[in-house]
Amino acid sequence: MGKRIEGCDLNRRNFLKSTLIGGITIAFIPSHYNFKKENLGYLIDLQVPTKLFDGKSCWCHPRAGIVPGAGENSMPKVVMTMNKLNLEGSDVFYGMYGLNTNNLAKNWTKPQKLKTLAPRIELIDGVERPVALSDFSLKWHSATKTLLGLGHTVAYTPNWKVTNPRPRSTGYSVYDIRQGKWSDWRKLEMPDKVKFYNSGAGSVQRYDLKNGEILLPIYFNPEGKNSRVIVSRCSFDGKKLIYLSHGTELELNDETRGLGEPSLTKFKDDYFLTMRNDKKAYVARSKDGLHFDQYRPWKFDDGTELGSYNTQQHWITHSKALFLAYTRKGAGNDHVFRNRAPLFIGEVDSENLCVIRSTERILVPERGARLGNFGITDVSQNETWVTVSEWMQPEGVEKYGSDGSVFVAKIKWNYPNKLFV
């Protein structure tokens, strides 16, 4: 039904010049490549369930989560949410939309507006201002058998402009499996309202403990200081998320904005945290997921810097190997905003905290538009999905072939991921 390409290279500007929704399947097969000693390999099946670009808006932050056994023939139901971005402003999100698939992406529903996740009007310092929920990430919470979505809030001026300082909170919502609806979004209460006045879990990856507690990365801006990162320990009973404690406060006090958009995973006996910074990406290690060693810049195993900067990275965690998904400079992509395309995957040397250069592959090709805001979903033991959309700013990116597509890059493992539960 689709087109199939062997191998993978950096010159993909002619890739899918006119995508057909639901009708394109591309497989990148890393020929000659198996991981050391483990015989782990994969192929990448790239699909486009929907797209939007009308000159005024496009999709962004497409992130997916599963409801196990709720799809066809006991397959998982995959639920995706997205923000609708106003292209006339900067980070202006007028609402969230949702779509889903019951048959592992053979068919998707059409995006529908999610009223319970819509912006609200709040009284802030005596002024009525719109507040939106954005940077939303979904994950199945096994202990309570619920799909929990987490993001952060964006408080705008009355005419929908972003200004600083502004309040920011971690926002969350629970998916009603029977009704197929999200609950009204709520805010996580933090212990120090002054210190955490501007804090949130936007675009992060959390780690759920076996006892049901959640290790939730958060970044926050103390007044007059650079952004800092913590991992907070939270309880969750299927309805309410409660802050319990937090560990190391990771900070970078220089001319940049500091550290942000942290993502957490566990591989073997260690926890790993990746963090965004204006100039470079950083990684840190922990034994308990709360208290971290000194962070270091991301590098390749040959000692050169990874080249990811001013955007997020996320983890793809298999029982046999740990991977990083990222964008970087140095890929013939200087025409892309902050070099945020193509989207790469590379195996991580977890002992030396570096990416093995020879394992780097393209997850989603570059077509002019940025691909920096993406999500990771463990769908089954055999598949991990990476979801991302073409962010159609600045004006003119479409001349390279982008059209506002939402991509689902299905990583199909040749060995079951035993971490999946």
C-alpha positions as CSV (number, residue, x, y, z in Angstrom):
1,M,0.0,0.0,0.0
2,G,2.9,2.4,0.7
3,K,6.3,3.3,-0.5
4,R,9.3,1.5,1.0
5,I,12.8,2.8,1.2
6,E,15.9,0.9,2.1
7,G,18.5,2.6,4.3
8,C,18.5,6.2,5.5
9,D,20.5,9.3,4.7
10,L,20.4,13.0,5.5
11,N,19.1,14.3,2.1
12,R,15.4,13.9,2.5
13,R,14.0,17.2,1.3
14,N,12.2,15.5,-1.5
15,F,10.6,13.0,0.9
16,L,6.9,12.9,0.7
17,K,6.5,16.1,-1.3
18,S,2.7,15.6,-1.2
19,T,1.7,13.4,1.7
20,L,-1.6,11.5,1.5
21,I,-3.2,11.2,4.9
22,G,-3.2,7.6,6.1
23,G,-1.8,6.4,2.8
24,I,1.9,6.7,3.2
25,T,4.0,4.0,4.9
26,I,7.8,4.5,4.8
27,A,10.2,2.0,6.4
28,F,13.8,2.9,7.1
29,I,15.6,-0.4,7.6
30,P,19.0,0.0,9.3
31,S,20.7,-2.6,7.1
32,H,24.0,-4.1,8.4
33,Y,23.1,-2.8,11.9
34,N,22.5,-4.9,15.0
35,F,23.3,-3.6,18.5
36,K,26.3,-5.0,20.3
37,K,25.9,-8.5,21.8
38,E,22.2,-8.1,22.0
39,N,21.1,-8.7,18.4
40,L,18.6,-5.9,18.8
41,G,17.4,-4.3,15.6
42,Y,14.5,-2.3,14.3
43,L,12.7,-0.8,11.3
44,I,10.9,2.5,11.2
45,D,7.4,2.7,9.7
46,L,6.5,6.3,9.1
47,Q,2.9,7.3,8.8
48,V,0.8,10.5,8.5
49,P,-2.6,10.3,10.2
50,T,-3.5,14.0,9.7
51,K,-2.1,17.4,8.8
52,L,-3.0,21.0,9.0
53,F,-1.5,24.1,7.4
54,D,-3.8,26.9,6.1
55,G,-1.5,29.9,6.5
56,K,-3.1,30.7,9.9
57,S,-2.6,27.6,12.0
58,C,-0.9,24.2,12.3
59,W,-0.8,21.3,14.7
60,C,1.9,21.0,17.4
61,H,2.8,18.8,20.4
62,P,1.2,15.6,19.1
63,R,1.6,13.1,21.9
64,A,0.0,9.7,22.3
65,G,-0.9,7.3,25.1
66,I,-2.4,3.9,25.2
67,V,-5.4,2.2,26.9
68,P,-4.4,-1.5,26.9
69,G,-6.9,-3.9,25.5
70,A,-9.4,-1.3,24.5
71,G,-8.8,-1.5,20.8
72,E,-9.8,-4.1,18.2
73,N,-9.0,-7.7,19.0
74,S,-7.6,-6.7,22.4
75,M,-5.1,-4.4,20.8
76,P,-4.4,-1.1,22.7
77,K,-6.4,1.9,21.9
78,V,-4.0,4.8,21.1
79,V,-5.2,8.2,22.1
80,M,-3.4,11.3,20.7
81,T,-3.8,15.0,21.7
82,M,-2.4,18.1,19.9
83,N,-2.4,21.8,20.4
84,K,-3.6,24.0,17.6
85,L,-1.0,26.7,17.1
86,N,-1.8,30.3,15.9
87,L,0.9,31.1,13.3
88,E,0.5,34.9,13.7
89,G,1.9,34.8,17.3
90,S,4.5,33.1,19.4
91,D,3.4,30.0,21.3
92,V,-0.2,30.9,21.1
93,F,-2.4,27.8,21.7
94,Y,-6.1,28.4,21.2
95,G,-7.1,24.9,22.1
96,M,-6.4,21.2,22.2
97,Y,-7.7,18.5,19.8
98,G,-7.8,14.7,20.0
99,L,-7.9,11.7,17.7
100,N,-7.4,8.0,18.3
101,T,-6.9,4.6,16.6
102,N,-8.2,1.2,17.6
103,N,-6.1,-0.8,15.2
104,L,-2.5,0.4,15.6
105,A,-2.8,3.3,13.1
106,K,-4.4,1.5,10.2
107,N,-7.3,4.0,10.7
108,W,-7.5,7.2,12.8
109,T,-10.5,9.3,13.8
110,K,-10.6,12.9,12.7
111,P,-9.2,15.5,15.1
112,Q,-11.9,16.8,17.4
113,K,-11.8,19.8,19.8
114,L,-11.4,18.8,23.4
115,K,-13.6,21.1,25.4
116,T,-12.4,19.9,28.8
117,L,-8.8,20.8,27.8
118,A,-9.7,24.2,26.4
119,P,-8.2,27.6,27.6
120,R,-9.9,29.3,30.6
121,I,-10.2,32.8,31.8
122,E,-8.5,33.4,35.1
123,L,-8.2,36.5,37.3
124,I,-4.4,37.1,37.7
125,D,-3.3,40.2,39.7
126,G,-6.8,41.7,39.2
127,V,-6.8,41.2,35.4
128,E,-8.8,38.6,33.5
129,R,-6.4,36.6,31.3
130,P,-6.7,33.5,29.1
131,V,-4.8,30.5,30.3
132,A,-4.1,27.5,28.0
133,L,-2.9,24.0,28.7
134,S,0.0,23.0,26.4
135,D,3.0,20.7,26.0
136,F,0.8,17.8,27.1
137,S,2.3,14.3,27.3
138,L,0.2,11.1,27.9
139,K,1.2,7.9,29.6
140,W,-0.7,4.9,30.9
141,H,-0.5,4.6,34.7
142,S,-0.4,0.9,35.4
143,A,-1.1,1.0,39.2
144,T,-4.4,2.8,38.8
145,K,-5.2,1.6,35.2
146,T,-5.7,5.2,34.0
147,L,-4.3,7.3,31.1
148,L,-2.8,10.4,32.7
149,G,-1.9,13.5,30.7
150,L,0.5,16.1,32.0
151,G,1.7,19.4,30.7
152,H,1.9,23.0,31.8
153,T,-0.2,26.2,31.6
154,V,0.5,29.3,29.5
155,A,-0.9,32.5,30.9
156,Y,-1.4,35.2,28.2
157,T,-2.2,38.9,28.3
158,P,-5.9,39.8,27.6
159,N,-4.9,40.1,23.9
160,W,-3.2,36.7,23.8
161,K,0.4,37.7,24.1
162,V,3.1,35.9,26.1
163,T,4.9,38.1,28.7
164,N,7.2,37.6,31.6
165,P,7.0,37.2,34.5
166,R,3.9,35.1,34.5
167,P,2.4,32.3,36.5
168,R,2.9,28.8,35.2
169,S,1.7,25.5,36.7
170,T,1.8,21.8,36.0
171,G,-1.6,20.9,34.4
172,Y,-3.0,17.4,34.3
173,S,-6.1,15.5,33.2
174,V,-7.3,11.9,33.3
175,Y,-8.9,10.1,30.3
176,D,-12.3,8.5,31.0
177,I,-12.0,5.1,29.2
178,R,-15.7,4.4,29.0
179,Q,-16.8,7.8,27.8
180,G,-13.7,8.5,25.7
181,K,-13.3,12.0,27.3
182,W,-10.7,13.9,29.3
183,S,-11.5,15.3,32.7
184,D,-11.4,19.1,33.2
185,W,-7.7,19.9,33.6
186,R,-6.4,20.7,37.1
187,K,-3.2,22.2,38.5
188,L,-0.6,20.4,40.6
189,E,-0.3,22.2,43.9
190,M,3.4,23.0,44.8
191,P,4.7,23.6,48.3
192,D,6.2,27.0,47.9
193,K,3.9,29.3,45.8
194,V,6.6,32.0,45.5
195,K,9.5,29.7,44.6
196,F,7.3,27.7,42.2
197,Y,5.3,30.6,40.9
198,N,6.6,29.9,37.3
199,S,6.9,26.1,37.2
200,G,5.6,23.2,35.1
201,A,6.0,19.8,33.5
202,G,5.7,20.8,29.9
203,S,7.0,18.4,27.3
204,V,8.6,16.1,29.9
205,Q,8.9,12.3,30.2
206,R,7.9,11.0,33.7
207,Y,8.8,7.7,35.3
208,D,6.1,5.6,37.1
209,L,7.3,3.5,40.1
210,K,5.8,0.1,40.9
211,N,4.1,1.4,44.0
212,G,2.2,3.9,41.9
213,E,4.2,7.0,42.8
214,I,5.3,9.1,39.9
215,L,8.7,10.7,39.4
216,L,7.8,13.9,37.6
217,P,10.5,16.2,36.1
218,I,9.6,19.9,36.5
219,Y,11.4,23.1,35.5
220,F,10.9,26.4,37.3
221,N,12.0,30.0,37.2
222,P,12.8,31.6,40.6
223,E,12.2,35.3,40.3
224,G,15.2,37.0,38.6
225,K,17.1,33.7,38.2
226,N,17.7,31.1,35.5
227,S,15.4,28.2,35.0
228,R,16.1,25.2,37.2
229,V,15.2,21.5,37.0
230,I,14.0,19.1,39.7
231,V,12.4,15.7,39.8
232,S,9.4,15.7,42.1
233,R,7.9,12.6,43.7
234,C,4.1,12.6,43.5
235,S,1.3,10.3,44.5
236,F,-1.6,9.6,42.1
237,D,-4.8,7.7,43.0
238,G,-6.3,7.7,39.5
239,K,-7.9,11.1,40.0
240,K,-5.7,13.6,42.0
241,L,-2.0,14.2,41.6
242,I,-0.2,15.3,44.8
243,Y,3.3,16.6,45.3
244,L,5.2,14.8,48.0
245,S,8.9,15.9,47.7
246,H,11.7,16.7,45.3
247,G,15.4,16.0,45.0
248,T,18.4,17.9,43.6
249,E,17.8,21.4,42.2
250,L,19.9,21.4,39.0
251,E,20.8,24.9,37.9
252,L,23.0,26.6,35.3
253,N,23.8,30.2,36.2
254,D,25.2,31.9,33.1
255,E,24.0,34.1,30.3
256,T,21.5,31.5,29.0
257,R,18.0,30.9,30.4
258,G,19.2,27.9,32.3
259,L,17.9,24.4,32.2
260,G,14.4,23.2,31.0
261,E,12.2,20.6,29.5
262,P,13.7,17.6,31.4
263,S,12.9,14.0,30.6
264,L,13.5,11.0,32.8
265,T,14.0,7.3,32.3
266,K,15.4,4.3,34.0
267,F,17.7,1.8,32.3
268,K,19.2,-1.2,34.2
269,D,20.0,0.2,37.7
270,D,20.3,3.9,36.9
271,Y,18.0,6.8,36.2
272,F,18.9,9.3,33.5
273,L,17.8,12.9,33.0
274,T,18.2,14.8,29.8
275,M,17.7,18.6,29.8
276,R,17.4,21.5,27.3
277,N,19.6,24.6,27.3
278,D,19.9,27.5,24.9
279,K,23.4,26.5,23.8
280,K,23.6,22.7,24.3
281,A,21.8,19.7,25.8
282,Y,22.8,18.1,29.1
283,V,22.5,14.7,30.7
284,A,22.7,13.5,34.4
285,R,22.6,10.2,36.2
286,S,20.9,9.2,39.5
287,K,20.6,6.1,41.6
288,D,17.1,6.9,43.0
289,G,15.6,9.2,40.3
290,L,15.6,12.2,42.6
291,H,19.2,13.1,43.5
292,F,21.5,13.5,40.5
293,D,25.3,13.6,39.9
294,Q,26.7,16.7,38.1
295,Y,25.2,17.0,34.7
296,R,27.4,17.1,31.6
297,P,26.9,18.1,27.9
298,W,25.7,15.5,25.5
299,K,28.4,14.2,23.3
300,F,29.0,11.5,20.7
301,D,31.3,8.6,21.6
302,D,34.1,10.2,19.5
303,G,34.2,13.2,21.9
304,T,32.5,15.8,19.7
305,E,29.4,17.6,21.0
306,L,26.0,16.2,20.0
307,G,24.9,19.5,18.6
308,S,21.4,19.5,20.1
309,Y,20.5,22.9,21.5
310,N,17.5,25.1,22.5
311,T,15.1,22.2,22.2
312,Q,14.0,19.0,23.9
313,Q,15.4,15.5,23.7
314,H,13.5,12.3,24.8
315,W,14.3,8.7,25.8
316,I,13.4,5.6,23.9
317,T,14.0,2.8,26.4
318,H,14.2,-0.9,25.5
319,S,15.1,-3.6,27.9
320,K,18.2,-4.4,25.8
321,A,19.4,-0.8,24.9
322,L,18.8,2.8,25.7
323,F,18.3,5.4,22.9
324,L,18.0,9.1,22.6
325,A,15.7,11.0,20.2
326,Y,17.0,14.4,19.3
327,T,17.6,17.1,16.7
328,R,21.0,18.7,16.1
329,K,23.0,21.0,13.9
330,G,25.6,19.8,11.4
331,A,23.2,17.8,9.3
332,G,22.9,20.2,6.3
333,N,20.0,21.8,8.1
334,D,21.0,25.4,8.8
335,H,17.9,26.6,6.9
336,V,15.7,24.9,9.6
337,F,14.8,27.0,12.7
338,R,17.3,26.1,15.4
339,N,18.3,23.1,13.3
340,R,15.2,21.3,14.6
341,A,15.0,18.7,11.8
342,P,15.5,16.0,10.9
343,L,14.6,14.0,14.0
344,F,17.3,11.5,14.9
345,I,17.6,8.3,17.0
346,G,20.9,7.1,18.4
347,E,21.9,4.4,20.9
348,V,23.2,5.7,24.2
349,D,26.3,4.4,25.9
350,S,24.8,4.4,29.4
351,E,28.2,3.9,31.1
352,N,29.9,6.8,29.5
353,L,26.8,9.0,28.9
354,C,27.2,9.6,25.2
355,V,25.5,8.8,21.9
356,I,27.2,6.2,19.7
357,R,27.6,8.0,16.5
358,S,27.6,4.9,14.2
359,T,24.1,4.1,15.5
360,E,22.5,7.4,14.5
361,R,19.5,7.1,12.2
362,I,16.8,9.4,11.0
363,L,13.3,9.0,12.5
364,V,11.5,11.7,10.6
365,P,13.1,13.5,7.6
366,E,13.6,17.2,7.3
367,R,11.3,19.2,5.0
368,G,12.1,22.7,6.1
369,A,9.8,22.8,9.2
370,R,11.0,22.2,12.7
371,L,10.4,18.9,14.4
372,G,11.6,19.8,17.9
373,N,8.4,19.2,19.9
374,F,7.7,15.5,19.9
375,G,6.6,12.6,22.1
376,I,7.5,8.9,22.8
377,T,4.9,6.2,23.4
378,D,5.5,2.6,24.3
379,V,2.6,0.9,22.5
380,S,3.5,-2.8,23.0
381,Q,6.5,-5.0,23.6
382,N,7.1,-4.9,19.8
383,E,6.5,-1.2,19.0
384,T,7.5,2.2,20.3
385,W,6.0,5.3,18.5
386,V,7.5,8.7,18.1
387,T,4.9,11.4,17.3
388,V,5.8,14.8,15.9
389,S,4.3,17.5,13.7
390,E,5.8,20.0,11.2
391,W,5.7,23.4,13.0
392,M,5.0,25.8,10.2
393,Q,7.0,28.8,11.5
394,P,8.7,31.0,10.4
395,E,6.8,31.9,7.2
396,G,8.1,30.2,4.1
397,V,9.2,26.8,5.5
398,E,6.8,25.1,3.1
399,K,9.1,25.9,0.2
400,Y,11.2,22.9,1.3
401,G,8.2,20.5,1.1
402,S,6.6,20.7,4.5
403,D,2.8,20.8,4.7
404,G,1.9,20.6,8.4
405,S,2.0,16.8,8.5
406,V,1.6,15.0,11.8
407,F,4.0,12.0,11.7
408,V,3.9,8.7,13.6
409,A,7.3,7.0,13.4
410,K,6.6,3.4,14.5
411,I,9.8,1.7,15.7
412,K,9.3,-2.0,15.2
413,W,11.6,-4.0,17.4
414,N,13.0,-7.4,16.3
415,Y,13.2,-8.4,20.0
416,P,10.4,-7.8,22.6
417,N,10.8,-4.9,25.0
418,K,10.6,-6.6,28.4
419,L,10.2,-3.3,30.2
420,F,6.7,-2.9,28.7
421,V,4.0,-3.7,31.2
